[in-house]
Amino acid sequence: MDSQELNFSTPGRGLVDITDDVSGFCRGKGDGLVHLFAAHATAGLAVMELGSGSEPDLEELLDRLMPRDDRYTHSHGATGHGADHLLPVLVSPSLVLPVVGDRPALGTWQSVVLVDTNKDISERRVRASFLAG
């Protein structure tokens, strides 16, 4: 199995499009599966459409589901940081995608995104592993 750590700068709370990085990792590997894992307690991975208004919709949804206030038992850090630790329950820290012809087999409008609600961390790592088919 081929594996590599991908590193990303994060803008604080928001989404980072990692599609090109994942595609670059898959290049030259043929058909198989790519497994992605964000080893962070406050980040997740998703497949979604970008550029159509979905980004602010997702942020609004997460704010509704996980308000940024002092209601959380997990209370260290900035107000509402406890919500950041609940994100991986809703947005999984791992993702598996089929790879066909050296490319992730994504739909026309699909992108791979790193979802990060923790404004206190500016660097994230995603472990990419390829399993040949």
N, C-alpha and C positions, 0 to 999 in steps of 0.2 A: 504494500500500500504506500502510495506517495502522499506526503504530508508537508504543509508549509504554513507558517504563521503570517497572516496578513495584518498590517498595522494601519490604523486610521486615526486622523485627527477629527475630533468631534466638536461641533459648535456649541456645546452645552446641551440644551434640550432640543431635540429634533431628530431628523432622519439624515442618514448618510447613504447615498446611492453607492453600493459596492459591486454593482453588476460587472463593470469593466474589470475590476480586480479578480472577481471569481472567474470570469471568462478567460482572463490571462492565465490563471492557474490551470484551467482545463485545457488550454491550447496544446496540441500535440499529444494528448493522452488517449485519443480515440473515444470509444463508447464506454459507458459505465455509470457510476454514481459519484456525485460530489457531496460530501457531508461537511457542513459548516457548523462551528460551535463557538459562541462568544462566551468566554470564561469570565463572566462578570456578573455580579449579583444585581446589577441595575441596568441591564441592556438586553435586548432581544433581537431576533432576526425575522424578517418577513418577506413575502413576495407580494408586491402590490403595484398598481399603476401610479406613476409619478407625472406631475405636470398638468394634471386635470383638475386640481383642487382637492385631491385626496389627502395631501399632506396636512393642510390646516384642519380638515375634517377629522383626521386621526388624532391630531393634537387636542382638538376640542373633545372628542370622545374620551380620550385618556384623562383629560382634566375633569370630565363629569364623573367617570368611574373612580378616579383616584384624586380627589381634591388636594390642593397644595395648602394644607393647614396643619394644625397641631393635634389632630385626632388620633394619630398613630402611636402605638406602644413603642415601636422602633423610632426613637426620637432624637438620635444624635444628628449633627449636621444642621443644614438650613431647614427652616420651617417647611414641612411637607416632604422631607427626605424619606420618611417611612414609605410614602407612595412609590418612590423609585425602586424600593426593594420588593414591591408587589408586581412590578412590570413583568418579570419573567414568568409569572403564573399566567398572564394574558398573552404575552408575545414571547414565544418559546426562545430560549437561547440557542436552540439547534434547528437545523434545516437540512433536508436531503433533497437533491435535485437530480433528475436524469441528465446524462450528458450524451449527446448524439453528434457524431462527426466533430469532435473536439470542442463542442459548445454546449453550455447549459441549455436544455430544451425548454426555454421559456416561451410563453405566449407573446403575441405581437406587442402588447402594452405592458407586459410584466417586467418588473425590475426587482433585484434583490436589495433589500435595505437593512441597515443597522438602525434599530430604534433605540434612542438613548434619551432618557428623561432626566438624567443626573447632570445638573449644570456644573457640578464641582469637579468633574473629571473631563479632561480634554484629549485623552489618548485611549484608544480601545484596540484590542487584539481579537482576531477571529482565526481560529485554527481551521484550515481547509484540508480535507483528506479525500483522496481519489481512490475509488475501488473499480478496477477494470472489469468490464462486462464480458 
